[in-house]
Amino acid sequence: HSMLSSRLRGTEFWVSGFGREAEVFVSCLDVDCNVTLAEPDAGLSATDGVWTSSLGDVPMTTCGRLGEIMGGYERFGQGAWLEGRYTLGSHEYVDVSLTFVKIDSWDGERATVSVDGSEIWSASYSVTDAGENICGAGGGWNEAATAVGPVRVSHTAASLVLRVSTSINQEPSDESWGVADVVVRPQWYPGHAVFNSGHGCGHMPWGDA
């Protein structure tokens, strides 16, 4: 058996990682408290972040059956980048997912997704890749919509910066890209309990969150 002890001074604290067979016991000496297993976050979409781009505001375009995307044809070309800033609650890691849309005549350039400056995904695209004409200039140049993630990233900070960029070297009428379906989901590892003041003391089995 192991024991953790603490005087509850704030509104909550949490511990994790003891496994599903462990038990949690809380004895509150001078405050009421409760214990709850943390629930997975439903996830934050693009509209929950504060987005900027190399163009200042983030342009929105329609890419055929893919619908509305950030950036797109004749918007994001050489040197373009897209960045979203999120404010997060307590968590131990995040799952990041999005759809990256390659448009028109790429010739081996890379697309990159990073979190807080660290690369979490990249891919290269070429004009000869399989695909279909969804939007863009047409003329035999195809688009490719790639589902990225969910990519699991160890992360505990209260804020997160998600950045998408590429190495394309042409104007956006020749090579371009866009992003859709962004989800940032803060998560906890199995066996995570939250201790909150104000609801009585308790003893409960530990389980998967």
SEKOL-923954 format. One record per residue: x, y, z of N, C-alpha, C in turn; residue in three letters; residue number from 0. Coordinates in steps of 0.2 Angstrom, whole numbers. Layout:
SEKOL-923954
SITE  n.east  n.north   n.up  ca.east  ca.north  ca.up  c.east  c.north   c.up  code  pos
SITE       X        Y      Z        X         Y      Z       X        Y      Z   ala  NUM
...
END
This chain:
SEKOL-923954
SITE  n.east  n.north   n.up  ca.east  ca.north  ca.up  c.east  c.north   c.up  code  pos
SITE       4       -6      0        0         0      0       4        6      0   his    0
SITE       2       11     -3        5        18     -3       0       23     -1   ser    1
SITE       3       28      2       -1        33      5       1       40      2   met    2
SITE      -4       44      0       -2        51     -1      -6       55      3   leu    3
SITE      -3       61      6       -7        65     10      -6       72      8   ser    4
SITE     -11       76      9      -11        83      7     -16       87     11   ser    5
SITE     -15       93     13      -20        98     15     -23      101      9   arg    6
SITE     -29      101      9      -33       104      3     -33      111      4   leu    7
SITE     -29      115      0      -29       122      1     -33      126     -5   arg    8
SITE     -33      122    -11      -36       125    -17     -42      122    -19   gly    9
SITE     -45      123    -24      -52       120    -26     -51      113    -29   thr   10
SITE     -45      111    -31      -44       104    -33     -37      103    -34   glu   11
SITE     -35       96    -33      -29        94    -35     -30       87    -38   phe   12
SITE     -25       84    -41      -27        77    -44     -20       73    -44   trp   13
SITE     -21       66    -44      -16        62    -45     -18       57    -50   val   14
SITE     -13       53    -53      -15        48    -58      -9       43    -58   ser   15
SITE     -11       38    -62       -6        33    -64      -5       27    -59   gly   16
SITE     -10       26    -55       -9        20    -50     -13       14    -52   phe   17
SITE     -16       14    -58      -19         8    -61     -26        7    -58   gly   18
SITE     -30        3    -62      -37         2    -60     -39       -2    -54   arg   19
SITE     -34       -6    -51      -35        -9    -45     -34       -5    -38   glu   20
SITE     -31        1    -39      -29         5    -34     -36        8    -31   ala   21
SITE     -35       10    -24      -41        14    -21     -38       21    -19   glu   22
SITE     -43       25    -19      -42        32    -16     -46       33    -10   val   23
SITE     -42       36     -5      -46        38      1     -44       45      3   phe   24
SITE     -49       49      4      -47        56      6     -50       58     12   val   25
SITE     -46       60     17      -48        63     23     -48       70     24   ser   26
SITE     -53       74     25      -53        81     25     -53       83     32   cys   27
SITE     -48       87     34      -48        89     41     -51       96     42   leu   28
SITE     -51      100     37      -54       107     38     -58      109     33   asp   29
SITE     -59      105     28      -63       107     22     -67      101     20   val   30
SITE     -73      102     17      -77        97     14     -74       96      7   asp   31
SITE     -74       90      5      -71        88     -2     -75       82     -5   cys   32
SITE     -74       81    -12      -76        75    -15     -71       73    -20   asn   33
SITE     -72       67    -22      -67        63    -27     -71       61    -33   val   34
SITE     -69       63    -39      -72        61    -45     -67       58    -50   thr   35
SITE     -69       53    -54      -65        51    -59     -65       56    -65   leu   36
SITE     -60       58    -68      -60        63    -73     -63       60    -79   ala   37
SITE     -67       64    -82      -70        62    -89     -66       64    -95   glu   38
SITE     -65       61   -100      -62        63   -106     -65       69   -109   pro   39
SITE     -61       74   -111      -64        80   -114     -67       79   -121   asp   40
SITE     -72       82   -122      -75        81   -128     -71       84   -134   ala   41
SITE     -67       88   -133      -62        91   -138     -64       98   -140   gly   42
SITE     -59      102   -142      -60       108   -144     -59      109   -152   leu   43
SITE     -64      112   -155      -63       113   -162     -60      119   -164   ser   44
SITE     -59      120   -171      -56       126   -173     -59      133   -170   ala   45
SITE     -65      133   -169      -69       139   -167     -67      140   -159   thr   46
SITE     -64      135   -156      -62       137   -149     -55      140   -148   asp   47
SITE     -52      140   -154      -45       143   -154     -45      150   -156   gly   48
SITE     -40      153   -155      -39       160   -158     -34      159   -164   val   49
SITE     -36      160   -170      -32       159   -176     -29      165   -179   trp   50
SITE     -23      164   -182      -20       169   -186     -17      166   -191   thr   51
SITE     -14      170   -196      -11       167   -202      -6      172   -205   ser   52
SITE      -2      170   -209        3       174   -212       0      180   -216   ser   53
SITE      -7      179   -217      -10       185   -221     -14      189   -215   leu   54
SITE     -13      188   -209      -16       191   -204     -22      187   -202   gly   55
SITE     -28      190   -204      -34       186   -203     -34      179   -207   asp   56
SITE     -38      174   -205      -38       168   -208     -43      168   -214   val   57
SITE     -41      167   -220      -46       167   -225     -49      160   -225   pro   58
SITE     -56      160   -227      -60       154   -228     -62      153   -235   met   59
SITE     -61      147   -238      -63       146   -245     -67      139   -245   thr   60
SITE     -70      138   -250      -74       132   -251     -70      127   -256   thr   61
SITE     -69      121   -254      -65       116   -258     -70      111   -260   cys   62
SITE     -74      112   -265      -79       107   -267     -82      103   -262   gly   63
SITE     -82       96   -262      -86        92   -257     -83       92   -250   arg   64
SITE     -77       95   -250      -74        95   -243     -77      101   -239   leu   65
SITE     -80      106   -243      -84       111   -239     -79      117   -238   gly   66
SITE     -80      120   -232      -76       126   -230     -70      124   -227   glu   67
SITE     -64      127   -229      -58       126   -226     -54      133   -225   ile   68
SITE     -49      132   -220      -45       138   -218     -40      138   -224   met   69
SITE     -39      144   -227      -34       145   -232     -37      143   -239   gly   70
SITE     -33      139   -243      -36       136   -249     -33      139   -255   gly   71
SITE     -36      138   -261      -34       140   -267     -34      148   -268   tyr   72
SITE     -28      150   -270      -27       157   -271     -26      161   -264   glu   73
SITE     -25      157   -259      -25       160   -252     -18      159   -249   arg   74
SITE     -17      152   -248      -11       150   -245      -6      147   -250   phe   75
SITE       0      151   -251        5       149   -256      12      149   -252   gly   76
SITE      17      151   -256       24       151   -253      24      155   -247   gln   77
SITE      27      153   -242       28       156   -235      22      157   -231   gly   78
SITE      16      154   -233       10       154   -229      11      150   -223   ala   79
SITE       8      152   -217        7       148   -211       0      149   -208   trp   80
SITE      -2      145   -204       -8       145   -200      -7      143   -193   leu   81
SITE      -9      147   -188       -8       146   -181     -14      147   -177   glu   82
SITE     -15      142   -173      -21       142   -168     -19      142   -161   gly   83
SITE     -21      146   -156      -19       146   -149     -25      144   -145   arg   84
SITE     -24      139   -141      -29       136   -137     -28      137   -129   tyr   85
SITE     -33      138   -125      -32       138   -118     -35      132   -115   thr   86
SITE     -32      128   -111      -34       121   -109     -35      121   -102   leu   87
SITE     -39      116   -100      -40       114    -93     -34      109    -91   gly   88
SITE     -35      106    -85      -30       101    -82     -30       95    -87   ser   89
SITE     -24       93    -89      -24        87    -93     -16       84    -93   his   90
SITE     -15       78    -95       -9        75    -96      -6       75   -103   glu   91
SITE     -10       74   -108       -8        74   -115     -14       77   -119   tyr   92
SITE     -13       78   -125      -18        80   -130     -18       76   -136   val   93
SITE     -24       75   -139      -24        71   -145     -26       77   -150   asp   94
SITE     -22       77   -156      -23        82   -161     -25       79   -167   val   95
SITE     -30       82   -170      -32        79   -177     -34       85   -181   ser   96
SITE     -34       84   -188      -36        89   -193     -36       86   -200   leu   97
SITE     -38       89   -205      -38        87   -212     -33       92   -215   thr   98
SITE     -28       90   -218      -24        94   -222     -26       93   -230   phe   99
SITE     -26       99   -233      -29        98   -240     -23      101   -245   val  100
SITE     -20       97   -248      -15        99   -253     -19      101   -260   lys  101
SITE     -17      106   -263      -20       109   -269     -15      110   -274   ile  102
SITE     -17      107   -280      -13       109   -286      -6      106   -287   asp  103
SITE      -2      110   -290        4       107   -293      11      106   -288   ser  104
SITE      10      103   -282       15       102   -278      21       98   -281   trp  105
SITE      27       99   -280       32        95   -283      37       92   -278   asp  106
SITE      35       88   -273       39        86   -268      40       90   -261   gly  107
SITE      36       95   -261       37        99   -255      33       96   -249   glu  108
SITE      35       98   -243       32        95   -237      27      100   -233   arg  109
SITE      22       97   -230       18       100   -226      19       98   -219   ala  110
SITE      19      102   -214       21       101   -207      16      103   -202   thr  111
SITE      14       99   -197       10       101   -191      15      101   -185   val  112
SITE      14      106   -181       18       107   -175      14      109   -169   ser  113
SITE      16      107   -163       13       109   -157      18      112   -152   val  114
SITE      17      118   -151       22       122   -146      29      122   -149   asp  115
SITE      29      122   -156       36       122   -159      39      115   -161   gly  116
SITE      36      110   -159       38       103   -160      34      100   -165   ser  117
SITE      37       97   -170       34        94   -176      31       87   -174   glu  118
SITE      24       87   -175       20        81   -173      18       77   -180   ile  119
SITE      19       80   -186       17        76   -192      20       80   -198   trp  120
SITE      21       76   -203       23        79   -209      22       74   -215   ser  121
SITE      21       77   -221       21        73   -227      23       77   -233   ala  122
SITE      25       73   -238       27        76   -244      22       75   -250   ser  123
SITE      21       79   -254       16        79   -260      19       80   -266   tyr  124
SITE      16       77   -271       19        78   -278      13       79   -283   ser  125
SITE      14       82   -289        9        83   -294       7       76   -297   val  126
SITE      11       71   -296        9        65   -299       6       60   -294   thr  127
SITE       5       62   -288        1        58   -283      -6       57   -285   asp  128
SITE      -9       51   -283      -16        50   -284     -20       55   -280   ala  129
SITE     -26       56   -283      -30        61   -280     -36       63   -285   gly  130
SITE     -40       68   -284      -45        70   -288     -46       78   -288   glu  131
SITE     -48       80   -293      -49        87   -294     -55       90   -290   asn  132
SITE     -54       92   -284      -59        95   -280     -60      102   -280   ile  133
SITE     -55      106   -280      -55       113   -280     -48      115   -284   cys  134
SITE     -47      121   -283      -40       124   -286     -41      125   -294   gly  135
SITE     -35      125   -297      -35       127   -304     -37      122   -309   ala  136
SITE     -38      116   -307      -40       111   -312     -34      110   -317   gly  137
SITE     -36      108   -323      -31       107   -328     -27      101   -327   gly  138
SITE     -29       96   -324      -26        90   -323     -22       90   -316   gly  139
SITE     -22       95   -312      -19        95   -306     -24       93   -300   trp  140
SITE     -22       88   -297      -27        85   -292     -26       87   -285   asn  141
SITE     -31       87   -281      -30        88   -274     -30       82   -269   glu  142
SITE     -27       82   -263      -27        77   -259     -29       79   -252   ala  143
SITE     -34       76   -249      -36        77   -242     -34       72   -237   ala  144
SITE     -29       74   -233      -26        69   -228     -29       70   -221   thr  145
SITE     -31       64   -218      -33        64   -211     -27       64   -207   ala  146
SITE     -26       69   -203      -20        69   -199     -22       67   -192   val  147
SITE     -19       62   -189      -21        60   -182     -27       55   -181   gly  148
SITE     -29       55   -175      -27        59   -169     -19       57   -167   pro  149
SITE     -15       62   -166       -8        62   -164      -8       63   -157   val  150
SITE      -5       59   -153       -5        60   -146       1       64   -144   arg  151
SITE       1       69   -140        6        73   -138       6       74   -131   val  152
SITE      12       72   -127       12        73   -120      12       81   -119   ser  153
SITE       8       83   -114        7        90   -114       3       92   -107   his  154
SITE       5       96   -103        2        98    -97       1      106    -96   thr  155
SITE       4      110   -101        3       117   -100      -4      120   -101   ala  156
SITE      -5      125    -98      -12       128    -99     -14      131   -106   ala  157
SITE      -9      132   -110      -10       134   -117      -7      130   -122   ser  158
SITE      -9      130   -128       -6       126   -133      -6      130   -140   leu  159
SITE      -1      130   -144        0       133   -150       0      128   -156   val  160
SITE      -5      127   -160       -5       123   -166      -3      126   -172   leu  161
SITE       2      124   -176        4       128   -181       5      123   -187   arg  162
SITE       2      125   -193        3       122   -199       7      126   -204   val  163
SITE      11      123   -208       15       127   -213      18      122   -218   ser  164
SITE      21      124   -224       23       120   -229      29      123   -232   thr  165
SITE      32      119   -236       39       122   -240      37      123   -247   ser  166
SITE      31      124   -249       30       126   -256      33      132   -258   ile  167
SITE      34      133   -265       38       139   -267      35      142   -273   asn  168
SITE      29      142   -273       25       145   -279      19      149   -276   gln  169
SITE      17      153   -281       11       157   -279       5      153   -278   glu  170
SITE       0      155   -274       -6       151   -272     -10      150   -278   pro  171
SITE      -9      153   -284      -13       151   -290     -10      144   -293   ser  172
SITE      -4      142   -291        0       136   -294       0      131   -288   asp  173
SITE       2      133   -282        2       128   -277      -1      131   -271   glu  174
SITE      -5      127   -267       -9       130   -262     -11      124   -257   ser  175
SITE     -14      126   -251      -16       121   -246     -21      124   -242   trp  176
SITE     -24      120   -238      -29       122   -233     -30      117   -227   gly  177
SITE     -34      119   -222      -35       115   -216     -42      115   -214   val  178
SITE     -44      109   -212      -51       108   -210     -51      103   -204   ala  179
SITE     -57      103   -201      -59        98   -196     -54       97   -190   asp  180
SITE     -52      103   -187      -47       103   -182     -50      101   -175   val  181
SITE     -47       97   -172      -49        95   -165     -43       94   -161   val  182
SITE     -43       98   -155      -38        97   -150     -42       94   -144   val  183
SITE     -40       88   -141      -43        85   -136     -39       84   -130   arg  184
SITE     -39       88   -125      -35        87   -119     -38       80   -115   pro  185
SITE     -33       76   -113      -35        69   -110     -31       68   -104   gln  186
SITE     -33       63   -100      -29        60    -95     -28       53    -96   trp  187
SITE     -22       50    -93      -21        43    -93     -25       40    -89   tyr  188
SITE     -27       33    -90      -31        29    -86     -29       29    -78   pro  189
SITE     -34       30    -74      -33        31    -67     -32       38    -65   gly  190
SITE     -36       42    -65      -36        49    -64     -41       52    -60   his  191
SITE     -40       54    -54      -45        57    -50     -44       64    -48   ala  192
SITE     -50       68    -47      -50        75    -46     -53       76    -39   val  193
SITE     -50       79    -34      -52        81    -28     -54       88    -27   phe  194
SITE     -61       89    -26      -64        96    -26     -66       97    -19   asn  195
SITE     -65      103    -17      -68       105    -10     -76      107    -11   ser  196
SITE     -79      105     -6      -86       108     -5     -91      102     -5   gly  197
SITE     -90       96     -5      -95        91     -6     -94       85     -2   his  198
SITE     -90       85      4      -90        79      8     -84       75      7   gly  199
SITE     -82       71     12      -76        67     11     -78       60      8   cys  200
SITE     -73       56      5      -75        50      2     -70       45      1   gly  201
SITE     -72       39     -1      -67        33     -2     -70       30     -8   his  202
SITE     -66       29    -13      -69        26    -20     -64       22    -23   met  203
SITE     -66       17    -27      -61        13    -31     -59       17    -37   pro  204
SITE     -53       16    -38      -50        19    -44     -51       15    -50   trp  205
SITE     -52       18    -56      -54        15    -62     -51       19    -68   gly  206
SITE     -52       16    -74      -50        20    -80     -55       26    -81   asp  207
SITE     -51       31    -83      -55        37    -84     -59       37    -90   ala  208
END
